[in-house]
Amino acid sequence: MDHGASTPVDPAVVARMLPALSEVYGNPSSDSHEHGWRARGAVESARRLVGTFLAADVHGIIWTSGATESNNLAIKGIAQAHTSKGRHIVASEAEHESTLSVLEFMESEGYVTSSVGVDRRGIIDCCAILRAVRTSTVLVCMSLANHETGVLQDVVRVSRLCRSHGVAVHIDAAQAVGRLRCRVDALGASTVSLSGHKCYGPKGVGVLYVSGEYLSYIRPQMHGGGQQRGIRAGTLPTHQLVGMGEALRMVALCGAADYNMARVMSTRLVGGVLTQGATRLNGCARRRVPHVVNASFAGVEGESIIISMRNVSVSTGSACTSSSLSPSRTLSAMGRTWGVHSSLRFAIGRFTSASEVEYTIEAVRKRVRELRTLSPTFIGDGRV
C-alpha cells in the first residue's frame, strides 16, 4: 500500500530488460562494432517509446538517474543559463524535497526564491504564481501531482500564464506518470521530470524532457564524454533505459484500467478509513490522482500506527523524508492545525488486490482504536 514511494517492476518490463543485461551488453556510444550498434538501437527504441508516451520530440528526451537528478538538471540548468535575465525562481511551498533542496542550494549561490502557498485543499492559486513573477524571474517550479496528498495542480494554466511572460516552467510529473497520460504539448511546460520506479520500471533511471527552445540553452550539470549532446554525460545504462521505455509503453496500454481500478479501491479505502471517526482526508477529494489517499487520525502519531502494523506497508509522506520527524511540509503549507504528525499516505498500485485493501482498512481501524485508548490527549469527540 505504499506504491507512492516505489512500484514493483512489471514482469513485462523485466522480460524486456533481461536481454539488455546478458546479450545487448555493448556501450551505446561505441560506434566501431556491432555490440555498440545493438546497444544504441535498444536505447533509441526506448527513447522513441518515451517520446510516444509524452507526445514529444525524441530529441528532447534526456536520460537521467531519476526524477531527483532531472529536477536538479532542470532547475540549475535553466537558472544558470539565464543569469543575464535575472536570478529569481518561484515554487510552491508543497514541492518535493528534491525541488526544495535544490532551491535552498540556489539561494546559497546568490539566487532569490519565492514560495507560493496552497489553500486548505492543497491547491495552488495560479494567480498567486503570476503575482510572484518578477521581471527577474527565470523559472517557475511545480509538481503535477503532490507527492503526499496526490492533489493535481493546474499546471496547464500556470504554464500558459508564465510563458506569456517569457518565464520557463518546470513540472515534476514523477508522482503522476504511471497513473495519468502526460502529453508535454498539453502541459505546455519547458521541462518535465519523470522517474522509472514510480511507473513500474526499474530504479536508477529517469527522464528530463526539455522543450526545443531550451535544448540549446540548458546548462549541463555533469561533464564527461559528451553523451546526449553534452547535456548529461555518462555511459548510458542500456537495460535501465529499455526498462523505462517498456514501463511507459505498458502505462499507455494499461493506464485506463489502472486508473479505474485505483479509483474503485481508493474510494473503498477512504470510506473504510473515515468511518473510524475523528479522521479526515487531506487534500481536495476531486482533484487528485486516483491511487493516493492521505488521512489524518486525531490523537495518534502516524509513525506509531505504522510501527504497530507490521504486515501493512504505508508511509507518513514522501519516502525521501521518512527518516525525519519534522512535520509534513505539505500539510503544514495547507494550514492544518492538527494532523501534521498523525497522517498516513496510502498508495494503491497495479498489483494491489481488493483483499489487501480490506486487510488494510481493518488493520488501521484496530491499531488506531488501540493507540487512542493510550493517548493522554485524545478526547472521544476527536478534539486533541
C-alpha positions in Angstrom: 0.0 0.0 0.0 3.0 2.3 -0.5 3.2 2.5 -4.3 3.8 6.2 -4.0 7.3 5.5 -2.7 8.1 2.9 -5.3 6.3 0.4 -7.6 7.3 -3.2 -8.3 8.8 -3.7 -11.7 6.2 -5.1 -14.1 7.0 -8.6 -15.3 6.8 -7.4 -18.9 9.4 -4.8 -18.1 11.7 -7.4 -16.6 11.3 -9.6 -19.7 12.5 -6.7 -21.9 15.4 -5.8 -19.6 17.0 -9.3 -19.4 18.4 -9.4 -22.9 19.9 -6.0 -22.4 21.8 -7.4 -19.4 23.1 -10.5 -21.0 23.1 -10.1 -24.8 23.0 -6.4 -25.6 25.8 -5.5 -23.3 27.8 -3.1 -25.5 28.3 0.6 -24.8 25.7 2.6 -26.8 28.5 5.1 -27.5 30.7 2.5 -29.2 30.4 3.2 -33.0 33.0 0.7 -34.2 31.3 -2.7 -33.7 28.0 -4.5 -33.7 27.8 -4.7 -29.9 27.7 -0.9 -29.7 25.3 -0.6 -32.6 22.8 -3.1 -31.0 23.0 -1.2 -27.7 22.4 2.1 -29.3 19.5 0.7 -31.2 17.9 -0.5 -28.0 18.5 2.9 -26.4 16.9 4.7 -29.3 14.0 2.3 -29.4 13.4 3.1 -25.7 13.7 6.8 -26.4 11.0 6.5 -29.1 8.7 4.8 -26.6 9.2 7.6 -24.1 8.6 10.2 -26.8 5.4 8.4 -27.9 4.1 8.4 -24.3 4.9 12.1 -23.8 3.9 13.0 -27.4 7.3 14.7 -27.5 10.1 15.2 -29.9 12.6 12.4 -29.1 15.5 15.0 -29.3 14.1 16.5 -26.1 14.3 13.2 -24.1 17.3 13.4 -21.8 18.1 10.2 -19.8 18.9 10.7 -16.1 19.2 8.6 -13.0 15.7 9.6 -11.8 13.4 12.5 -11.0 15.8 13.9 -8.4 18.6 14.3 -11.0 16.0 15.6 -13.5 14.8 18.2 -11.1 18.4 19.3 -10.4 19.3 19.5 -14.1 16.2 21.4 -15.0 16.3 24.0 -12.1 20.1 24.6 -12.1 20.5 24.2 -15.8 17.8 26.7 -16.8 18.6 29.2 -14.0 22.4 29.2 -14.7 21.7 29.7 -18.4 19.6 32.8 -17.9 21.5 34.8 -15.3 21.6 37.7 -17.7 17.8 38.0 -17.3 17.7 37.5 -13.5 18.2 35.2 -10.6 14.7 34.8 -9.3 12.8 31.4 -9.0 9.2 30.7 -7.9 7.9 27.5 -6.5 5.1 26.3 -4.2 5.6 25.6 -0.6 4.4 22.0 -1.1 7.0 20.8 -3.5 9.0 17.6 -3.2 12.3 17.7 -1.3 14.2 17.1 -4.5 13.0 20.5 -5.6 13.0 22.4 -2.3 16.6 21.2 -1.6 17.8 22.5 -4.9 16.1 25.8 -4.3 17.9 26.1 -0.9 21.2 25.4 -2.8 20.4 28.0 -5.4 19.8 30.6 -2.6 23.3 29.8 -1.3 24.6 30.6 -4.8 23.0 34.1 -4.8 19.6 33.3 -6.3 16.4 34.6 -4.8 13.4 32.2 -4.4 9.7 33.0 -3.7 7.4 30.4 -2.2 3.7 30.4 -3.1 1.3 28.9 -0.6 -1.5 26.4 -1.1 -5.1 26.5 0.2 -6.6 24.2 2.7 -7.4 21.7 -0.1 -3.7 21.7 -1.2 -4.4 23.6 -4.4 -2.1 26.4 -5.6 -3.7 29.6 -6.7 -2.5 30.1 -10.3 -2.9 33.9 -10.0 -0.7 33.9 -6.9 2.0 32.2 -9.0 1.7 35.0 -11.6 1.8 37.7 -8.8 5.1 36.2 -7.6 6.7 36.5 -11.0 9.0 39.5 -11.5 11.0 40.9 -14.4 14.0 39.0 -13.0 12.1 35.6 -12.8 13.7 32.9 -14.9 11.8 29.8 -13.7 8.6 28.6 -12.0 8.6 25.1 -10.5 5.5 23.0 -9.8 4.5 19.4 -9.3 1.7 17.9 -11.4 0.6 15.7 -8.5 1.6 16.3 -4.9 3.8 13.6 -3.5 1.9 13.4 -0.2 -1.7 14.1 -1.0 -1.9 13.3 -4.7 -3.6 16.6 -5.4 -3.4 17.7 -9.0 -2.4 21.2 -9.9 -3.5 23.3 -12.8 -0.1 23.3 -14.4 -1.6 23.9 -17.9 -2.9 27.3 -16.8 0.3 28.1 -15.0 2.4 27.2 -18.0 0.2 29.4 -20.3 0.4 32.4 -17.9 4.1 32.2 -17.2 5.2 31.5 -20.8 3.2 34.5 -22.0 5.6 36.5 -19.7 8.7 34.7 -21.0 9.2 32.6 -17.9 10.2 28.9 -18.1 8.1 26.4 -16.3 9.5 23.1 -14.8 7.0 20.4 -13.9 7.8 17.4 -11.7 5.5 14.7 -13.0 7.0 11.8 -11.2 4.0 11.1 -9.0 1.5 11.4 -11.8 3.2 9.4 -14.6 2.1 5.8 -14.3 -1.4 7.0 -13.4 -2.1 9.7 -15.9 -1.2 10.2 -19.6 1.2 13.2 -19.6 1.4 14.9 -23.0 4.0 17.6 -23.0 2.2 19.6 -25.6 -0.9 19.7 -23.4 1.1 20.5 -20.3 2.9 23.4 -22.1 6.0 23.1 -19.8 9.5 24.0 -20.6 10.9 20.9 -18.8 9.2 17.8 -17.3 10.8 15.2 -15.0 9.9 11.5 -14.7 11.2 8.6 -12.7 11.2 4.9 -13.8 10.5 3.3 -10.4 7.2 5.3 -10.0 5.7 3.7 -13.1 6.6 0.0 -12.7 10.0 0.4 -14.2 13.5 0.0 -12.6 15.1 2.2 -10.1 18.0 4.4 -11.1 16.6 5.7 -14.3 14.6 8.8 -15.2 13.9 11.3 -17.9 14.0 15.0 -18.2 12.1 16.3 -21.2 13.4 19.6 -22.5 11.4 21.6 -25.0 13.2 22.6 -28.2 13.6 26.2 -27.2 15.6 25.3 -24.1 17.7 22.4 -25.5 20.5 24.7 -26.7 20.5 26.8 -23.5 20.2 24.4 -20.6 23.5 24.3 -18.6 24.9 20.7 -18.1 25.4 19.6 -14.5 27.5 16.5 -15.4 30.6 16.7 -17.7 32.4 13.8 -19.3 32.3 12.1 -22.7 29.7 14.4 -24.3 26.9 11.8 -24.3 23.4 13.1 -25.0 24.8 16.2 -26.9 26.7 17.2 -23.8 23.6 17.9 -21.7 24.0 14.9 -19.5 27.3 13.0 -19.8 27.9 9.4 -18.7 27.6 5.9 -20.2 24.0 5.1 -20.8 22.7 2.0 -18.8 21.0 0.2 -21.7 19.0 -2.2 -19.6 17.5 0.5 -17.4 16.6 2.7 -20.4 15.0 -0.3 -22.1 13.1 -0.9 -18.8 11.7 2.6 -18.6 10.7 2.6 -22.2 8.8 -0.6 -21.8 7.3 0.6 -18.5 5.8 3.7 -20.2 4.6 1.6 -23.1 2.7 -0.6 -20.5 1.3 2.5 -18.8 -0.1 3.6 -22.2 -1.7 0.2 -22.6 -2.9 -0.4 -19.1 -3.5 3.2 -18.0 -7.3 3.3 -18.3 -7.7 0.0 -16.5 -5.2 1.0 -13.8 -7.0 4.4 -13.3 -10.4 2.8 -12.9 -9.2 0.1 -10.6 -7.3 2.6 -8.4 -10.4 4.8 -8.2 -12.6 2.0 -7.1 -10.1 0.8 -4.5 -9.3 4.2 -3.1 -13.0 5.0 -2.8 -13.4 1.9 -0.7 -10.3 2.7 1.3 -11.5 6.2 2.1 -14.9 5.0 3.1 -13.4 2.3 5.3 -10.8 4.5 7.0 -13.0 7.6 7.6 -15.6 5.5 9.4 -13.0 5.4 12.2 -14.2 8.8 13.4 -12.1 11.8 14.3 -10.3 11.2 10.9 -10.1 13.4 7.9 -9.0 13.1 4.3 -6.2 15.5 3.4 -6.3 17.3 0.1 -9.0 18.0 -2.4 -11.2 14.9 -2.9 -12.0 15.7 -6.6 -8.7 17.0 -8.0 -6.3 14.1 -7.3 -4.6 11.1 -8.8 -6.8 8.1 -8.1 -4.3 6.0 -6.3 -3.2 8.2 -3.3 -5.2 8.6 -0.1 -3.8 10.8 2.7 -5.7 10.7 6.0 -5.0 12.1 9.5 -6.1 10.4 12.7 -6.7 12.7 15.7 -4.8 11.8 18.9 -2.5 9.3 17.2 1.1 9.7 15.8 1.3 8.4 12.2 4.7 6.7 13.0 3.0 4.8 15.8 0.4 3.4 13.5 3.0 2.3 11.0 5.1 0.6 13.7 2.1 -1.3 15.0 1.1 -2.6 11.6 3.9 -4.9 10.7 2.1 -6.5 7.8 0.9 -3.3 6.1 3.3 -1.0 4.1 2.2 2.6 4.3 4.1 5.9 4.9 3.7 9.2 6.6 4.6 11.0 3.4 7.5 11.1 0.9 9.9 8.2 1.2 12.7 10.7 0.8 11.9 12.2 4.2 10.6 9.1 6.0 13.6 9.2 8.4 12.7 12.8 9.5 10.4 13.5 12.4 9.7 17.1 11.3 6.1 17.8 10.4 4.8 17.3 6.9 5.7 20.3 4.7 2.6 19.8 2.6 0.1 19.6 5.4 1.8 22.5 7.2 1.5 24.5 4.0 -2.2 23.7 3.9 -2.6 25.3 7.3 -3.6 22.2 9.2 -3.9 22.9 12.9 -3.7 19.2 13.7 -2.8 16.1 11.6 0.7 17.1 10.5 2.2 14.3 12.7 -0.8 12.0 12.5 -1.2 11.4 8.8 -0.7 8.3 6.7 -0.3 8.1 3.0 -1.8 5.1 1.3 -0.9 4.5 -2.4 -2.6 1.8 -4.4 -0.8 0.1 -7.3 -1.4 -2.0 -10.4 -1.0 -5.2 -8.5 -2.9 -4.3 -5.3 -5.8 -6.7 -4.6 -9.2 -5.9 -3.1 -8.4 -8.3 -0.2 -5.3 -6.2 0.6 -7.4 -3.1 0.8 -9.8 -4.8 3.1 -7.0 -6.0 5.3 -5.5 -2.6 5.5 -8.8 -1.0 6.5 -9.3 -3.4 9.3 -5.6 -3.1 10.5 -5.8 0.7 10.6 -9.1 0.7 12.5 -7.8 -1.8 15.0 -4.5 0.0 15.6 -6.0 3.5 15.8 -8.5 2.3 18.4 -5.8 0.7 20.5 -3.5 3.7 20.3 -6.2 6.2 21.1 -7.0 4.3 24.3 -3.4 5.0 25.3 -3.4 8.6 24.2 -3.4 11.2 27.0 -4.5 13.9 24.6 -7.4 12.2 22.7 -10.9 13.2 23.7 -13.6 11.0 22.4 -15.2 13.7 20.1 -12.0 14.0 18.1 -10.6 17.1 19.8 -6.9 17.0 20.8 
